[in-house]
Amino acid sequence: MKAKVYFMDMHCRKQAENKAAKVEKLCNTLGVSNFVKKGDLTAIKLHFGEFGNDTHLRPQLVRKVVDLVKEAGAKPFLTDTNTLYSGSRKNSVDHLETAYANGFNPTTMDAPVIIADGIRGRNHIEVPVENLNYFKKTFLAREIYEADSMVVLSHFKGHLVAGFGGAIKNLAMGCASFWGKRDQHDTKVRVNQDNCIACGSCMKICPAHAISMKKEENTKHAFVDRNKCIGCFECQTVCEPKAIVNEHDSDLSHFVERIAEYAYSAIQNKKGKVFYINFLMNITPDCDCVSWSDAPLVADIGILASTDPLALDKASYDLVYKAQSLQPMENNGVNVDKFKHFWEKTHGAHIFEYGEKIGLGSLDYELIPVE
């Protein structure tokens, strides 16, 4: 039986067709009360966006989901976890201030905002898992794990290591504590000395203080202490000459496999209690974790919803793959992996085959337009 992925495009000519109305139609098509029961403590899992990023999910659309969950008799709370890298969301105090500044606060959302892994990302539950290749246990954020049900709202966009981020990455990195995030990265970076201009940007931003400047004869370049490196890749985001590279390029396929396994673990105690919505709007090359927003890769496509995170991400990926590019690339971007084009060393699409293999979901999906 094919997984059902429901789809609404971006066309709108009246109030009844605005984006919030589209979200409501998709939720009603799935049936919120099928997943969220009266009295449930329901996690609304999203990414609040880094301070300075302006292409994260729009608060008005998230508020619509909050209202629908309340109508089902549940008690929703907005949630995410702290970041592994430095930035405006590394601890719960900064994270909450950033969420509030970006429009996600108890007043605008009519729901609490809770950082699920504690003040410094160490509040987790160790969850045993079976029949996976990388993990025998995972470290999941306590408040997400203990929630009765969950709605996963994801801005579909690119990512410099995963290739792209959607529902699966939102589950994996987004539901993991500090140690869970380290588990998933499990790789290091190194410096290509020929490209390094010794600007020091990477050294300033490294949360583990793993980077220093090294002088050798007449040259000076950055140096990464691999014993300290936590593999967060934050240094890559600020390295303009692209001198910071992954220690082993092939590791990136293993990286997405680890993401798939963490996503699988994140929903094992909520079977039949989770549904997913992907927003194919402002599809930028970078994740919302960066403090800027690049021009989009393609025009806005639509909003998709499903009970299957793998099918949902595959349908989202396929729509972007087929769309014409707004940035220069071969064949005008039609039938081109735009994320791979931008982040050529990533292996984003590999997550589909591997995710199906471990039972995360199905790749056999039906895209169903909702009128």
C-alpha positions as CSV (number, residue, x, y, z in Angstrom):
1,M,0.0,0.0,0.0
2,K,1.4,3.4,-1.0
3,A,2.1,6.0,1.6
4,K,-0.2,9.0,1.2
5,V,1.4,12.4,0.9
6,Y,-1.1,15.3,0.7
7,F,-0.2,18.4,-1.2
8,M,-1.4,22.0,-1.7
9,D,0.3,24.4,-4.1
10,M,1.0,28.1,-3.4
11,H,-1.8,29.6,-5.5
12,C,-4.1,31.9,-3.6
13,R,-6.8,34.3,-4.7
14,K,-8.9,34.7,-1.6
15,Q,-8.8,34.5,2.2
16,A,-10.1,30.9,2.2
17,E,-7.1,29.9,0.2
18,N,-4.4,31.7,2.2
19,K,-1.4,29.7,3.6
20,A,-3.0,29.3,7.1
21,A,-6.1,27.9,5.4
22,K,-4.0,25.5,3.5
23,V,-2.4,24.2,6.7
24,E,-5.8,23.8,8.2
25,K,-7.1,21.8,5.2
26,L,-4.1,19.5,5.3
27,C,-4.4,18.9,9.0
28,N,-8.1,18.2,8.6
29,T,-7.4,15.9,5.7
30,L,-5.1,13.8,8.0
31,G,-7.4,14.3,10.9
32,V,-5.7,15.9,13.9
33,S,-7.8,13.9,16.4
34,N,-6.5,10.7,14.9
35,F,-3.1,11.4,16.4
36,V,-3.7,13.9,19.2
37,K,-6.1,12.9,22.0
38,K,-7.8,15.0,24.7
39,G,-5.4,15.8,27.5
40,D,-2.3,15.0,25.5
41,L,0.8,17.0,26.1
42,T,1.6,17.6,22.4
43,A,5.0,18.6,21.2
44,I,4.9,21.0,18.2
45,K,8.4,20.2,16.9
46,L,9.9,23.0,14.8
47,H,13.1,25.0,14.2
48,F,12.9,28.5,15.6
49,G,15.6,29.8,13.3
50,E,19.0,31.3,14.1
51,F,18.9,35.0,15.0
52,G,19.4,36.9,11.7
53,N,17.8,34.1,9.6
54,D,14.5,35.2,8.1
55,T,13.4,32.2,6.0
56,H,12.5,30.0,9.0
57,L,8.9,28.9,9.4
58,R,6.4,31.7,9.7
59,P,4.8,32.0,13.1
60,Q,1.3,32.5,11.7
61,L,1.4,29.1,10.1
62,V,2.7,27.4,13.3
63,R,-0.1,29.2,15.3
64,K,-2.7,27.6,13.1
65,V,-1.4,24.1,14.1
66,V,-1.4,25.1,17.7
67,D,-5.1,26.2,17.4
68,L,-6.1,22.9,15.8
69,V,-4.3,20.8,18.4
70,K,-6.1,22.8,21.1
71,E,-9.4,22.2,19.3
72,A,-8.7,18.4,19.6
73,G,-8.5,18.9,23.4
74,A,-4.7,18.6,23.7
75,K,-2.2,20.8,25.4
76,P,0.4,21.9,22.8
77,F,3.9,23.3,23.5
78,L,6.4,24.6,20.9
79,T,9.8,22.9,21.2
80,D,13.3,22.4,19.8
81,T,16.7,21.5,21.2
82,N,19.9,23.4,21.7
83,T,22.6,23.4,19.1
84,L,25.9,21.7,19.2
85,Y,27.7,24.7,17.6
86,S,28.0,28.2,18.9
87,G,25.3,30.7,18.0
88,S,22.1,32.2,19.3
89,R,20.6,28.8,20.3
90,K,23.4,27.0,22.1
91,N,21.7,27.2,25.5
92,S,18.1,27.5,26.6
93,V,18.3,31.1,27.7
94,D,19.7,32.4,24.3
95,H,17.5,29.9,22.5
96,L,14.3,31.2,24.1
97,E,15.3,34.8,23.4
98,T,15.9,34.0,19.8
99,A,12.6,32.1,19.5
100,Y,10.8,35.1,21.0
101,A,12.6,37.5,18.7
102,N,11.6,35.4,15.7
103,G,8.0,35.5,16.6
104,F,7.6,32.3,18.6
105,N,6.5,33.3,22.1
106,P,3.7,32.4,24.4
107,T,1.7,35.5,23.5
108,T,1.8,35.1,19.7
109,M,1.5,31.3,19.8
110,D,-1.0,31.0,22.7
111,A,1.2,28.1,23.9
112,P,4.3,27.6,26.0
113,V,7.8,27.4,24.4
114,I,9.9,24.7,25.9
115,I,13.5,23.9,25.0
116,A,13.4,20.1,25.3
117,D,16.9,19.2,26.3
118,G,17.5,21.5,29.2
119,I,19.5,24.6,29.8
120,R,22.7,23.2,28.3
121,G,21.5,20.4,26.1
122,R,22.2,17.6,28.7
123,N,18.6,16.8,29.8
124,H,18.0,13.6,27.9
125,I,16.8,10.0,28.2
126,E,18.9,7.1,27.0
127,V,16.7,5.1,24.7
128,P,17.7,1.5,23.8
129,V,17.3,0.6,20.1
130,E,17.6,-2.7,18.2
131,N,18.5,-3.9,14.7
132,L,20.3,-0.7,13.8
133,N,23.9,-0.5,12.4
134,Y,25.3,2.4,14.3
135,F,23.5,2.7,17.6
136,K,22.4,0.4,20.5
137,K,21.0,3.4,22.3
138,T,20.2,7.0,21.5
139,F,20.2,10.2,23.6
140,L,16.8,11.9,23.1
141,A,15.6,15.2,24.6
142,R,13.6,14.4,27.6
143,E,10.6,16.7,27.1
144,I,10.1,15.5,23.5
145,Y,10.4,11.9,24.5
146,E,7.9,12.3,27.4
147,A,5.4,14.1,25.3
148,D,2.2,12.1,24.5
149,S,2.0,13.1,20.8
150,M,3.9,15.2,18.4
151,V,3.4,17.3,15.2
152,V,6.6,17.8,13.2
153,L,6.7,21.0,11.2
154,S,9.7,21.3,8.9
155,H,11.0,24.0,6.5
156,F,12.4,22.0,3.6
157,K,15.8,23.5,2.5
158,G,19.5,22.7,1.9
159,H,22.2,21.7,4.4
160,L,25.9,21.8,4.0
161,V,26.5,18.3,5.4
162,A,23.2,16.4,5.1
163,G,22.5,17.8,1.7
164,F,19.0,18.8,2.7
165,G,16.9,19.1,5.8
166,G,13.2,18.1,6.2
167,A,11.1,16.0,8.5
168,I,13.8,13.3,9.0
169,K,16.5,15.8,10.1
170,N,14.0,17.6,12.2
171,L,13.4,14.3,14.0
172,A,17.0,13.3,14.2
173,M,19.1,16.3,15.2
174,G,16.1,18.2,16.4
175,C,15.0,15.6,19.0
176,A,18.5,14.7,20.2
177,S,20.4,16.1,23.2
178,F,24.0,17.4,23.0
179,W,25.3,13.8,23.2
180,G,22.9,12.6,20.6
181,K,24.0,15.3,18.2
182,R,27.6,14.3,18.8
183,D,26.7,10.7,18.1
184,Q,25.2,11.6,14.7
185,H,28.1,13.8,13.6
186,D,30.9,11.5,14.6
187,T,33.3,13.0,12.2
188,K,36.0,15.6,12.1
189,V,37.2,18.5,9.9
190,R,40.6,19.4,8.6
191,V,42.2,22.4,6.9
192,N,43.3,22.5,3.3
193,Q,46.4,24.6,3.8
194,D,46.6,25.6,0.2
195,N,43.2,27.4,0.4
196,C,43.6,28.8,3.9
197,I,44.1,32.6,4.2
198,A,44.6,32.6,8.0
199,C,41.7,35.0,8.5
200,G,40.8,33.4,11.9
201,S,37.0,33.3,11.3
202,C,36.9,29.5,12.0
203,M,39.0,29.9,15.2
204,K,36.6,32.6,16.6
205,I,33.4,30.5,16.0
206,C,34.6,27.0,17.1
207,P,32.6,26.1,20.2
208,A,35.1,23.4,21.2
209,H,38.2,25.7,20.8
210,A,39.7,23.1,18.6
211,I,41.2,25.5,16.0
212,S,44.3,27.5,16.3
213,M,46.7,29.4,14.0
214,K,49.9,27.5,13.1
215,K,53.0,29.1,11.7
216,E,55.3,27.0,9.4
217,E,58.3,28.8,7.9
218,N,56.8,31.6,5.8
219,T,53.2,30.4,6.0
220,K,50.4,30.7,8.5
221,H,47.3,28.6,8.4
222,A,44.5,27.3,10.6
223,F,45.0,24.0,12.4
224,V,42.3,21.7,13.8
225,D,43.0,19.6,16.8
226,R,41.0,16.5,16.0
227,N,41.0,15.4,19.6
228,K,38.9,18.4,20.4
229,C,36.9,18.7,17.2
230,I,33.2,17.7,17.8
231,G,32.3,17.7,14.1
232,C,29.6,20.4,14.2
233,F,30.8,22.0,10.9
234,E,30.2,25.5,12.2
235,C,33.6,26.5,10.9
236,Q,32.6,25.6,7.4
237,T,29.8,28.1,7.4
238,V,32.2,31.0,7.9
239,C,35.1,29.9,5.8
240,E,34.9,31.9,2.6
241,P,37.8,30.3,0.8
242,K,36.4,26.8,1.6
243,A,39.6,25.7,3.3
244,I,37.7,23.7,6.0
245,V,36.9,20.2,4.6
246,N,35.5,17.0,6.0
247,E,38.2,14.7,7.2
248,H,36.9,11.8,5.1
249,D,34.5,12.8,2.3
250,S,32.9,9.3,2.3
251,D,31.8,9.9,5.9
252,L,28.9,12.1,4.7
253,S,27.0,9.0,3.5
254,H,27.4,7.5,6.9
255,F,26.4,10.8,8.4
256,V,22.9,10.6,6.8
257,E,22.6,7.0,7.8
258,R,23.2,8.0,11.4
259,I,20.5,10.7,11.0
260,A,18.0,8.1,9.7
261,E,18.7,5.9,12.7
262,Y,18.2,8.7,15.2
263,A,14.9,9.7,13.4
264,Y,13.8,6.1,13.6
265,S,14.5,6.1,17.4
266,A,12.8,9.5,18.0
267,I,9.3,8.2,17.1
268,Q,9.4,4.6,18.5
269,N,7.4,5.5,21.6
270,K,4.9,7.5,19.6
271,K,3.6,5.1,17.0
272,G,0.3,6.4,15.6
273,K,0.8,9.6,17.6
274,V,2.8,11.7,15.1
275,F,2.1,13.5,11.9
276,Y,4.3,15.7,9.7
277,I,4.0,18.8,7.6
278,N,6.8,20.1,5.2
279,F,6.8,23.6,4.0
280,L,8.4,24.0,0.5
281,M,8.8,27.7,0.7
282,N,12.0,29.8,0.8
283,I,14.0,26.8,-0.2
284,T,17.4,28.1,0.4
285,P,20.8,26.3,0.0
286,D,21.5,26.7,3.7
287,C,19.8,25.4,6.8
288,D,18.0,27.9,9.1
289,C,20.8,27.3,11.6
290,V,22.9,30.0,9.9
291,S,22.4,33.7,10.7
292,W,21.6,34.7,7.2
293,S,19.2,33.7,4.4
294,D,20.5,33.2,0.8
295,A,18.4,33.6,-2.3
296,P,16.1,30.5,-2.9
297,L,17.0,27.7,-5.1
298,V,13.5,27.4,-6.7
299,A,10.2,29.2,-6.5
300,D,7.9,28.3,-3.6
301,I,6.2,25.0,-4.4
302,G,3.7,24.2,-1.7
303,I,2.9,22.5,1.6
304,L,2.9,18.8,2.1
305,A,1.6,16.6,4.9
306,S,1.8,12.9,5.7
307,T,2.0,10.3,8.5
308,D,5.2,8.9,6.9
309,P,8.4,11.1,7.3
310,L,10.4,9.2,4.7
311,A,7.7,9.4,2.0
312,L,7.1,13.1,2.9
313,D,10.8,14.0,2.5
314,K,11.0,11.9,-0.7
315,A,8.0,13.7,-2.2
316,S,9.5,17.1,-1.2
317,Y,12.9,16.2,-2.6
318,D,11.3,15.0,-5.9
319,L,9.3,18.2,-6.3
320,V,12.4,20.3,-5.8
321,Y,14.4,18.0,-8.1
322,K,11.9,18.6,-11.0
323,A,11.5,22.3,-10.5
324,Q,13.3,25.0,-12.5
325,S,16.2,26.6,-10.6
326,L,16.3,30.2,-9.7
327,Q,20.1,30.0,-9.5
328,P,22.5,29.2,-12.4
329,M,23.0,25.4,-13.0
330,E,22.9,22.8,-15.7
331,N,19.6,22.3,-17.6
332,N,18.2,25.3,-15.7
333,G,18.0,23.0,-12.7
334,V,15.2,20.8,-14.2
335,N,15.6,17.2,-13.1
336,V,18.8,18.2,-11.2
337,D,19.7,17.5,-7.6
338,K,19.9,21.1,-6.6
339,F,21.2,20.4,-3.1
340,K,24.0,18.2,-4.5
341,H,24.8,20.9,-7.0
342,F,25.3,23.4,-4.2
343,W,26.9,21.0,-1.7
344,E,28.7,18.6,-4.1
345,K,30.3,16.4,-1.4
346,T,27.0,15.6,0.3
347,H,25.0,12.4,-0.1
348,G,21.5,13.6,0.9
349,A,19.5,11.3,-1.3
350,H,21.2,8.3,0.2
351,I,19.0,8.7,3.2
352,F,15.9,7.5,1.3
353,E,17.3,4.1,0.5
354,Y,18.8,3.7,3.9
355,G,15.7,5.0,5.7
356,E,13.5,2.5,4.0
357,K,15.9,-0.3,4.8
358,I,15.7,0.3,8.6
359,G,11.9,0.7,8.5
360,L,11.7,4.5,8.9
361,G,9.0,4.7,6.2
362,S,8.2,3.9,2.6
363,L,9.5,5.3,-0.7
364,D,6.4,4.1,-2.5
365,Y,4.2,7.1,-2.1
366,E,1.2,8.7,-3.7
367,L,1.1,12.5,-4.0
368,I,-2.5,13.6,-3.5
369,P,-3.6,17.2,-4.3
370,V,-6.0,18.7,-1.8
371,E,-8.5,21.1,-3.2
